[in-house]
Amino acid sequence: MTTPLLQAKDLRIAFYGVQAADGVNLEIREGEFLAIIGPNGSGKTTFLNLCTGYLRPSSGEVYLDGKPITAMAPRTIARRGIARAFQIPQLFLDQTVLDNLMIAVAAKRGIWVPFKALDADGRRREAEELLALVGLDGEAQQLAGALPEGRRKLLDIVIALALKPRLVLLDEPTSGVSTIERFTLMETLMAALRRAKVTALFVEHDMDVVQRYADRVVVWDSGSVMAEGPPSEVFKDERVLRNVVGVA
Ligand SMILES: Nc1ncnc2c1ncn2[C@@H]1O[C@H](COP(=O)(O)OP(=O)(O)OP(=O)(O)O)[C@@H](O)[C@H]1O
């Protein structure tokens, strides 16, 4: 069997007696598009924080490509190949779309030389290529703060891709995006991930989005994995329907 791209083994962490990760075991395979679903407060974001070094587990390990990365600094984990996009995009809203991306490209190289122009060293070309990957090239000169929510999310995601990650973790990519915009956003995102050959995990509350786009679904409940499988199976599981989808 091939080594999973990411593996979480028996991760545990509690906040004031609440077990936010209660023995989480999960494998992510290269090339898959994995959805995490679960009730509010079940520990989905905590899991992303544990995988990216924002939280240190009280016990358990995280492996990337079979090598332990548990509790490394977020910056080190990002350099090793795990990038992250947030539920609320982390952008410089009063800067243009292109500048936001050029800043990300500069930061990725780990050197910030303030007296050099932002678009030096091929940064403009790299940023423009990334914008074209998600069809944001037409909005390059707009202020990030003027973009509609769906386009802002795409910009945040493409900033994560600027790191050239192997795995990207997306926290609710469609939250705050209108129902009409959601599918367009997901189609663009999926195409970009495929072209960039990036594996992705996304936390999502919209079950239509999960059903349509996820290769595999992992269901969270009270800090651990309650069920997993392809959407066609998971959405037939009565416990999932009762506890998460709320229709059984
Ligand atoms: N830094 C923290 N300090 C204290 N409690 C926390 C912290 N982070 C998470 N928690 C608690 O841990 C539990 C899991 O929270 P988490 O945000 O991981 O859930 P979630 O499944 O992502 O929820 P949602 O779907 O609402 O985003 C909750 O009870 C939350 O209040």
The ligand as a Gaussian input file, in Angstrom:
#p B3LYP/6-31G(d) Opt

LIG

0 1
 N       -9.021000      27.882000      20.900000
 C      -10.066000      27.370000      21.546000
 N      -10.307000      27.646000      22.840000
 C      -11.359000      27.131000      23.493000
 N      -12.240000      26.284000      22.938000
 C      -12.076000      25.974000      21.644000
 C      -10.980000      26.496000      20.864000
 N      -11.067000      25.999000      19.598000
 C      -12.160000      25.211000      19.595000
 N      -12.758000      25.191000      20.805000
 C      -13.952000      24.388000      21.173000
 O      -13.738000      23.090000      20.656000
 C      -14.946000      22.561000      20.097000
 C      -14.741000      22.260000      18.614000
 O      -14.652000      23.511000      17.898000
 P      -14.378000      23.589000      16.335000
 O      -14.317000      25.040000      15.980000
 O      -13.215000      22.744000      15.998000
 O      -15.695000      22.935000      15.746000
 P      -16.245000      22.927000      14.245000
 O      -16.745000      21.549000      13.993000
 O      -15.214000      23.457000      13.331000
 O      -17.472000      23.944000      14.349000
 P      -18.166000      24.869000      13.208000
 O      -18.834000      23.947000      12.246000
 O      -19.141000      25.690000      14.004000
 O      -17.078000      25.718000      12.594000
 C      -16.023000      23.599000      20.380000
 O      -16.654000      23.252000      21.584000
 C      -15.238000      24.893000      20.523000
 O      -15.917000      25.813000      21.342000

